[in-house]
């Protein structure tokens, strides 16, 4: 093939690929293939030494002409793309995006997820129990004897056939321990029910998360350390925590836990009723009577349990002052989360 | 419970700020706040002097009074009270005074006579229940002065006593706590008892026929007392804790109760038939009228105090009318007894009466020292206040004295439970201030006798709590190195649910949380046809069963939203539904289900799309996506049992119905004037979770290109899309990998009016080679031939 024929062929090839280039990116590729540092034209220039010396000058000229022509064609094609792009700008891109429906998670189940994920990081497994419970699991196994005033702490719905709606998630403790040997390290989320008149401050159902840890050498100091860590992870590292003695039949000693108000940082505000503190959960060392019920060796094993009310924590966080709002399911409320 | 600071100081020195004291008591387990209590009578109520009283010209029962209210300008007030007289000092609510949130005194005309205020009776000022006449005050009340100035206020602790601490329900108990916390001594008053009456056994008898309900009963008799108002000191004490002073005997009895925590009862001795007390259980259906004037029909669980003829009192709960001490009483019998807590609680629950006495008895009072102290204290106090002479001796029936508890506390156990070392000296000091008796001690432990006023202390762990709480539970250092026992199981259910929640939220739906308690007709209407489980003591008729499906509660939510004119209602919820089942112990089987409801446009209102509803096809698409993600193959089977549905399908997986999907008849919600159809879906998530097997291995991606074929078929309008789709899927050959129905064409002008055209796109692909046209042409021809022969399909 003569050099002329070669150049012609290259020109034809170039025209073809140029035509097929559909966007500037492909054009860039074409430019590289033909005019790049290692492109076809550069290749020809590097072979110029093989041409007889008398024609070198002429061939050089032809190659330069070829290079110029290809460059020119490329520029033209670039310009074409530019104008095509401009044409597109004539669409009114200020029109709003299509309205895609926004969905949302209920703040209660979100809070449960948030809390559970913290407890999972702390090595707790998740356990479950039924909402319709037996008196034995809900009360007796948890050291609430029949006709004990402690039962007044939890007004109960009874169901036909002798069952009841669990008043707390604590029966999951005994249910779980009954079929597992220690160590036991669980949290149990779920709905619980109280037969109390519905008002801004109380609803007939709410959500709790129960925690339980039984092993050798588990002390109240472990409980404090764990709860403090949980509170820091949930409320932030500056939160302050206060334990005070309380009473639950299934823990001994028992305590209530207050955290410094996250809104006013303990200075006193509407949310904390000017006390600077918010009551968030009850806890304690599992009462030996409970361990005995499920035949754990009380001399060998100790452990702690805690229970927190999800609604309270969500209401405090979101500034909701009427618990019924959480169960109304007004879509204008739900869509906020 | 209210305790007065002033009163507490009789037993313990308090030398710290009250707020600090409240804080310390709270941390130790007596949650309390400092309060100031007193009568709060509105400012506009002033002392008035009745200058003149005239008959009302046109109303016999009304009088027209001219009253000096200290303004120099006497007010004319029309009064209906029978006891108003000229010369009296009376409380007058002046014009503009707000007596209750919805009652403000204004200038008014009563039967034609102008009245500028109101002379008040007890009940109108919230001072008592009396409305028989106006309050008449003594002459030392200064005219024009605010009536409220005559009431003193007192500082109190308002304590929320937990159910395990009956000992703390009195001033003694709180003082004892303060003593333990501050290490200051706790002092009790000594009693001077002069028994100068006849031998008590010669004038009164006690018989217990129900020892299991009443293990101990003591009685004293005092003769020749005189009922009178209480002296100022007692009246102050009683009023300082928010009680009403009644007379010297009743007040003294309340005083001793609030001092020692032991409830006492006084009977008019002369009203006791046979001068004999008999303690027995009631006969079923026996009738008795209590002090609150209620005639009660009793059950045999109810313990009674009787005389030889009739019941006198519901033991430990409330007295009766017949034996009540009244203004003419001269001889009394004092009861100080111990009743079994469970018996009192049962009775109090049955009769729905909760009194200061029942609250203490049901939690457990002290049958030993405190019981006797309270008896003697009251007897001495009554003689001091009302005169009379105490009969010699105390009747005391206590055949089986309660055994005291002796418990050891090992110091290493304290360490094991609390995680900290607490010194033996510290422990000993705490128990001594809490009035535990030290029995013995050695290097490793101590042994104490538990005072009988502490029924909550039964075991070593209870002693640990005493040590911990008095030491300030908040000061226990928290463990910095947490242990984490390795559990064998690892829950997958909760993450599964979180994924589902995020899936539906991602599909533009809002998560709802509905009440599980619904009305019976809602429960009966459940989509699964379960029998609802009844709640025996519902809050209301609206909540007397547990929900049997997810859809009905979502319909209520839809309704509530529609009534608020909300549009775009797309909801889902995950929760248990309850099926009544008599074969399980709780009579309930719980199914964890998902409910979905849409009444919404498919898209939000857009500038490019027409307003299409999110209809059944939308819901089917969501279902497809959802079950596809979980790798479930499913079938829909039409369910024709429900009239309210235009279409309802059972969702079938592994031959088992796991869900429902359907669209309600448009008119079903006529009253709500909904803009969009109501489509719903319910799935048994618990069941799906049990079957769910997350995909373990990937499928290699296709290496060879696909060939597409579109086919448009004209066929009978009645033929079902699903039939044709199944047919093509079954006979599409081994290379068919996807099939999409992309057009449905109905046009009576262009097609026969009994015909419709369906267009399908078929995708063919091989795993091993690039397909050529002839590889699929054959299949397409056969397929078309088949559809032509079986369904009369023709190419369009």
Interface residues (C-beta under 8 A of the other chain):
Chain A: X95 X96 X98 X99 X100 X101 X102 X103 X104 X105 X106 X108 X109 X113 X116 X122 X123 X124 X125 X126 X127 X128 X130 X131 X132 X133 X134 X145 X146 X147 X148 X149 X150 X152 X153 X157 X158 X159 X160 X161 X162 X163 X165 X182 X183 X184 X185 X186 X189 X191 X193 X195 X197 X198 X204 X205 X213 X215 X217 X218 X219 X220 X221 X222 X224 X225 X226 X228 X229 X242 X243 X244 X245 X246 X247 X249 X252 X253 X254 X255 X256 X285 X287 X288 X302 X326 X327 X328 X329 X330 X331 X332 X334 X335
Chain B: X26 X27 X28 X29 X31 X162 X163 X164 X165 X341 X342 X345 X346 X362 X363 X415 X416 X417 X418 X419 X420 X459 X461 X462 X464 X465 X468 X469 X473 X474 X476 X477 X478 X479 X480 X481 X482 X483 X484 X485 X486 X487 X489 X490 X491 X493 X494 X498 X501 X502 X504 X505 X506 X507 X508 X509 X510 X511 X512 X513 X514 X515 X516 X517 X533 X534 X535 X536 X537 X538 X539 X543 X546 X557 X560 X561 X564 X566 X568 X569 X570 X571 X574 X575 X576 X578 X580 X582 X585 X586 X587 X588 X590 X600 X603 X604 X605 X606 X607 X608 X609
